Amino acid sequence: MARMMLTRRSFFSAAALAGLGMLSGCDDVPAPEAEREPVTVYDRAEEAPAVSGTLTIMAIGDVLLHPSVQDSGLRADGSRDYSHFFAHVAGDVEAADLALVSQETLLGGEALGLSGYPSFNGPQEVGDAEVAAGFDVVLHANNHALDRGLDGIAAELAYWRSAHPDMLVTGIADSQEAAGEAPVIERAGHLVAVLNYATYLNGIPLPEPWAVRMMDAELVAADVTAARTAGADLVVACPHWGDEYAAEPNADQRSWAQALADAGADVIIGGHPHVLQPFETLTASDGRTVPVFWSVGNFVSGQGRMDTMVGGMAQVSVSFSDAGARVDECRLTALVTQRAEGEGFTTRRLADYTEELAAANGIRAFEGCGGFTRQWCVDFCSERLGQGFDPATGELVWRA
């Protein structure tokens, strides 16, 4: 049977995909002191060659645009530039075949009025910086997706389509047609599906069933089936789930992870708790080993807790054969957010972080955060990630 291949980042249309189904606490309170482009599908018309080769994926956690984070990109001439957020992970983004960023807060732009917690709306120049850094996929199914209603979603998607049409934005839609496009892209000669789901919307009613992709067992199964039918060699599931600031996954996370694995997900990369949670593996109903990053925490935020300053970068190496995809290695690299003015507001690898930087981190001005040091970050990661975490490298490494 002939395989369908895509251009670099184009999507499969709904017509090609029969059967496709349709937290708060992000405050920033210091201590006292265009039109849619047509979908193009290319049918190779010849038999697909044997599946082989390798693929690398990297993903970072939540980008939360609190006022302090937004202000760091405002320049003297009134322009905005947020390239400093990603400057210290640019090499990792470039090295990966596929790079994912969790854009938790909307990029509706200044026309909607910039705002922070509890109803976020951020500058679209953040998206420009994500593109410039080399990210391929924006994850957007989360509890803040409806902070500005359908107008916010429409404004952001219009921005991506007009300014960066090659970026794959998953988890939100401004029409039923858009929601029916499977998030499948080609990288390194392989088709990868990136499935993104929210578990709640901060009490905001879902105005249309297609606006935000919500976690649902039948929908997950339909999405995986549709992606495989479309030719996906690999399925990456990215749920927005769990309890804020919790050290461990809760029962719902574990239940949903099993459902995702049983449906056919090859790897699961979670977010929302705003803090690191352990890395584990589970066994799918068909016997496959499925790695689970329960939460990679924040990438950058203005939250006022020490544990929200320590996040993670997920890195996954996958090999392919006629038997299917096989995850060979997973790395969870600890990252530290540096709260500072202007371009100093950035995120570095823990391995590159110093006590001098920690002493200057603005988090220390928040109540109860005066003990923030590099050693505290190391100890926190060791406790949270367990014996697999190497304090010297700042990484946890798992190999199949």
C-alpha positions in Angstrom: 0.0 0.0 0.0 1.4 3.4 -1.0 2.4 5.7 1.8 1.4 9.4 2.0 4.3 11.8 2.7 4.1 15.4 3.7 6.1 18.4 2.9 8.4 19.5 5.8 5.6 20.6 8.3 2.3 20.4 6.4 -0.7 18.7 7.9 -3.1 15.9 6.7 -6.6 17.1 6.0 -9.7 15.8 7.8 -10.9 14.2 4.6 -7.8 12.0 4.6 -8.5 11.0 8.2 -11.8 9.2 8.4 -12.5 8.4 12.0 -10.6 11.3 13.6 -12.6 12.4 16.6 -13.2 15.4 17.1 -4.5 25.5 36.6 -4.7 28.1 37.9 -2.0 29.0 40.5 0.2 30.8 37.8 0.4 34.0 39.7 3.3 36.4 39.7 3.0 38.1 43.1 6.4 39.1 44.7 7.1 39.1 48.4 6.7 42.5 50.0 9.2 44.8 48.6 -4.9 35.7 8.1 -6.3 33.5 6.1 -5.6 29.8 6.2 -3.2 28.3 3.7 -4.6 25.3 1.8 -3.5 21.9 3.1 -1.2 20.1 0.7 -0.8 16.3 0.7 1.6 14.6 -1.6 1.0 10.9 -2.4 4.3 9.3 -3.3 2.4 6.7 -5.4 5.2 4.2 -5.0 5.6 1.5 -2.4 7.3 2.8 0.7 10.9 1.6 1.4 11.8 -0.4 4.4 11.4 1.7 7.6 14.8 2.4 9.2 17.0 5.1 10.7 16.9 7.2 13.8 15.2 10.3 15.2 15.9 12.6 18.1 13.2 14.6 19.9 13.6 17.3 22.6 10.9 19.1 24.6 10.9 21.9 27.1 8.3 22.7 29.7 5.8 25.5 30.2 6.5 29.0 28.9 4.4 31.1 31.3 4.2 34.8 30.4 3.7 36.6 33.7 4.2 40.4 33.6 7.8 40.1 34.8 8.5 37.6 32.0 6.8 39.8 29.4 8.6 42.9 30.6 12.1 41.3 30.2 11.7 41.5 26.4 10.6 45.2 26.2 13.4 47.3 24.7 14.0 51.0 25.0 12.6 51.7 21.6 9.3 50.0 22.4 10.1 46.8 20.4 10.1 43.4 22.0 12.7 40.5 21.7 12.6 37.3 23.7 15.5 35.4 22.2 17.2 35.5 25.6 14.8 32.9 26.9 16.2 30.2 24.7 19.8 31.3 24.2 21.3 28.7 26.5 19.4 25.7 25.0 19.8 26.7 21.3 22.4 24.0 20.7 20.0 21.3 22.0 17.2 22.7 19.9 19.4 22.7 16.8 20.7 19.2 17.5 17.2 17.6 17.7 15.3 16.5 14.7 12.1 17.6 16.3 11.8 20.3 19.0 8.7 20.9 21.1 7.8 23.9 23.3 4.8 24.1 25.7 3.4 27.6 25.2 1.0 27.5 28.1 -0.2 31.1 27.9 -1.8 32.6 24.8 0.0 34.7 22.3 -3.0 36.9 21.3 -0.8 39.9 20.9 -1.1 43.6 22.0 -4.4 44.1 20.1 -6.1 42.0 22.8 -4.3 43.7 25.6 -1.3 42.0 27.3 -2.1 40.5 30.7 -0.9 38.1 33.3 -2.5 35.8 35.8 -5.3 34.7 36.0 -6.3 35.5 32.4 -3.1 35.5 30.4 -2.4 37.1 27.0 1.2 37.5 25.8 3.2 39.3 23.0 3.5 37.5 19.7 7.2 38.3 19.7 7.6 35.3 22.0 6.5 33.1 19.1 9.1 34.8 16.9 11.8 33.9 19.4 10.5 30.3 19.5 10.8 30.0 15.7 14.2 31.7 15.7 15.4 29.2 18.3 14.4 26.4 16.0 11.3 24.9 17.6 9.0 22.9 15.3 6.0 22.3 17.5 4.0 24.5 19.9 1.9 22.6 22.4 -1.2 24.6 23.3 -3.8 22.3 24.9 -3.8 23.5 28.5 -5.9 25.0 31.3 -5.2 28.6 30.1 -6.2 27.9 26.4 -9.5 29.7 26.9 -8.3 32.7 29.0 -9.4 35.0 26.2 -12.1 32.7 24.8 -12.3 31.9 21.1 -11.1 35.4 20.2 -7.7 34.6 21.9 -7.4 31.3 20.0 -8.3 32.9 16.7 -5.9 35.8 17.2 -3.0 33.4 18.0 -3.7 31.0 15.2 -4.0 33.9 12.7 -0.5 35.1 13.9 1.1 31.7 13.3 -0.5 31.2 9.9 0.5 34.6 8.7 3.9 35.0 10.3 5.2 31.4 10.7 3.0 29.0 8.6 5.5 26.2 9.0 5.1 25.9 12.8 2.9 23.1 13.9 0.5 24.4 16.6 -1.3 21.6 18.4 -4.2 21.3 20.9 -6.3 24.3 19.9 -8.4 25.1 16.9 -10.6 28.0 15.6 -12.9 25.8 13.5 -14.0 22.2 13.3 -12.1 21.9 10.0 -8.9 23.0 11.7 -9.5 20.6 14.6 -9.7 17.8 12.0 -6.2 18.3 10.8 -3.9 15.6 12.3 -0.7 16.9 13.8 1.6 14.7 11.8 4.9 16.1 10.4 7.9 14.7 8.6 11.3 14.7 10.3 14.5 12.8 9.4 12.5 10.8 6.8 9.8 9.7 9.4 6.3 10.8 10.1 5.7 11.9 13.7 2.3 12.5 15.3 2.3 14.9 18.2 -0.9 14.5 20.2 -1.6 17.2 22.8 -4.5 17.1 25.3 -5.8 19.3 28.2 -7.5 17.8 31.2 -9.3 20.9 32.5 -9.9 24.6 31.6 -9.9 26.4 34.9 -13.7 26.2 35.1 -14.2 27.9 31.7 -16.9 26.2 29.7 -15.7 24.8 26.4 -17.5 27.0 23.8 -17.1 24.5 21.0 -16.1 20.9 21.2 -13.3 21.5 18.8 -11.7 24.6 20.4 -9.4 22.8 22.8 -8.5 19.1 22.5 -9.5 17.5 25.8 -8.4 14.2 27.2 -10.9 11.5 26.4 -10.3 7.8 26.0 -12.3 7.4 22.8 -10.8 10.5 21.2 -7.2 9.4 22.1 -7.8 6.0 20.5 -9.3 7.6 17.4 -6.5 10.1 17.1 -3.8 7.4 17.3 -5.6 5.2 14.8 -6.0 8.2 12.4 -2.3 9.1 12.8 -1.2 5.5 12.1 -3.5 5.3 9.1 -2.0 8.5 7.8 1.4 6.8 8.0 2.8 8.0 11.3 5.9 6.0 12.3 6.0 7.5 15.8 3.3 8.8 18.2 4.4 11.4 20.9 1.6 12.1 23.4 1.9 15.4 25.3 -0.8 15.7 28.1 -1.3 18.7 30.2 -2.3 17.1 33.5 -1.7 16.5 37.2 -1.7 18.7 40.4 0.3 21.9 40.6 3.5 21.7 42.6 3.0 18.0 43.3 6.1 15.9 43.7 4.5 12.7 42.2 2.0 11.9 39.5 -1.6 11.5 40.8 -3.9 8.6 40.1 -5.5 10.3 37.1 -2.1 10.9 35.5 -1.3 7.2 35.9 -4.7 6.1 34.5 -4.4 8.5 31.5 -0.8 7.4 30.9 -1.9 3.8 30.7 -4.7 4.7 28.3 -2.3 6.6 26.1 0.2 3.8 26.0 -2.5 1.2 25.4 -3.9 3.3 22.5 -0.5 3.2 20.9 1.6 6.2 22.1 5.3 5.5 21.9 6.5 8.1 24.4 4.6 10.5 26.8 5.9 13.9 27.8 3.7 15.7 30.4 3.4 19.1 31.8 1.3 21.5 34.0 2.5 20.8 37.6 5.1 23.6 37.1 7.7 21.4 38.9 9.7 18.4 38.0 8.1 15.0 38.5 9.9 11.6 38.2 10.7 9.7 35.0 9.3 6.2 34.7 8.4 3.6 32.2 5.2 1.5 31.9 4.1 -1.5 29.9 1.4 -1.1 27.3 -1.2 -3.7 26.7 0.7 -5.0 23.7 3.9 -5.4 25.8 5.7 -2.3 24.6 7.8 -0.3 27.1 6.6 3.3 27.0 8.7 6.0 28.7 6.8 8.7 30.7 8.1 12.1 31.6 5.4 12.8 34.2 6.2 16.6 34.2 9.1 18.5 32.8 8.0 21.5 34.9 8.4 25.1 33.7 10.9 26.4 31.2 10.4 30.1 32.1 7.9 31.8 34.4 7.4 34.5 37.0 6.1 32.2 39.7 7.3 32.9 43.2 8.4 29.4 44.4 11.9 27.9 44.3 10.7 24.6 42.9 9.1 26.4 39.9 12.6 27.7 38.9 13.9 24.1 38.3 12.5 22.4 35.1 13.7 19.8 32.7 14.5 19.2 29.1 13.3 15.9 27.7 15.4 14.3 25.0 14.4 11.1 23.3 16.3 8.9 20.8 14.2 6.6 18.6 15.2 4.0 16.1 13.0 2.4 13.4 12.7 -0.9 11.7 10.0 -2.9 10.0 8.9 -3.9 13.4 8.1 -0.3 14.3 9.5 2.5 16.4 11.7 1.7 19.4 12.7 4.3 22.1 16.4 3.6 22.7 17.2 6.3 25.2 15.6 9.1 27.3 17.4 11.9 29.0 15.9 14.4 31.5 18.3 17.3 31.7 17.7 19.7 34.7 17.3 23.4 33.8 17.2 26.5 36.1 15.4 29.7 35.4 17.3 32.9 36.2 14.9 35.7 37.3 16.6 39.0 36.3 16.1 42.2 34.4 16.0 42.3 30.7 18.1 39.8 28.8 19.3 38.3 32.1 15.9 36.6 32.4 16.8 33.2 30.9 17.1 29.5 31.5 20.3 27.5 31.7 21.3 23.8 32.2 21.9 23.0 35.8 25.3 21.8 34.8 26.1 25.3 33.6 24.6 27.1 36.6 26.7 28.6 39.3 26.4 29.7 42.9 27.1 33.3 41.8 24.1 33.1 39.4 21.9 31.6 42.2 22.9 34.4 44.6 21.7 37.0 42.0 18.5 35.1 41.1 15.4 37.3 41.6 13.5 34.4 43.2 15.4 35.1 46.4 13.3 38.2 46.9 10.2 36.1 47.3 8.9 35.1 50.7 10.5 31.8 51.8 12.9 31.7 48.9 16.0 33.1 50.5 17.6 29.7 50.6 17.8 29.3 46.8 21.3 28.2 45.8 22.8 26.0 43.2 23.2 23.2 45.7 19.5 23.5 46.6 18.7 22.9 43.0 21.0 19.9 42.9 19.5 18.4 46.0 16.0 19.1 44.8 16.6 17.2 41.5 18.3 14.3 43.3 15.3 14.0 45.6 12.7 14.4 42.9 14.3 12.2 40.2 15.9 9.6 42.4 19.0 7.5 42.0 19.0 7.8 38.2 19.9 11.5 38.5 23.6 12.3 38.2 24.4 15.5 40.1 27.6 15.9 38.2 26.0 16.1 34.8 22.6 17.3 35.9 20.9 14.6 34.0 18.9 11.4 34.4 19.6 8.9 31.6 17.5 5.8 30.8 18.4 3.3 28.1 16.3 0.4 26.8 
